[in-house]
Amino acid sequence: MRGRYLEDFAVGDRIATAEAVVTEDMIVEFAGVYDPQPFHVDPAAARHSIYGGLIASGFQTLALGFRLVWDTGLFDGTSMGSPGFDELRWLKPVRPGDTLRVEGEVKEARPSNSKPDRGLVRIAFRYLNQTGEPVLTFTSMHLIKRQPQ
């Protein structure tokens, strides 16, 4: 699927991704490089933490979900990056064996006031586990190419 241009987005549009299973090996490997807190890298230490077991880094969860969104093809060839996101919340720990999916809703889609080749799309994302519980939420801003004239 080719990415969507700014004109292809409308407020209220919904996005849904495939699922991904989070494994203990994934958690430990990511955390060992990027977030080596004991409850991310050491199952024995994690059992004695406030989480009662190993949990994924929130940054890993964020990145994994973005990969799921990317794999939809939504931004393929039309993304110009992102100026940031708002209201990031880690709501529930992600544990080995959890299955994650992402849902999004377009909140805004507007042309740039200063650059005619692009616009801004704001999407509210919810990352859900296998029981449908939200584990992470945020609103992202995406710079998206406009249709070629």
Order of alpha helices (4+ residues) and beta strands (2+ residues): beta-beta-alpha-alpha-alpha-alpha-beta-beta-beta-beta
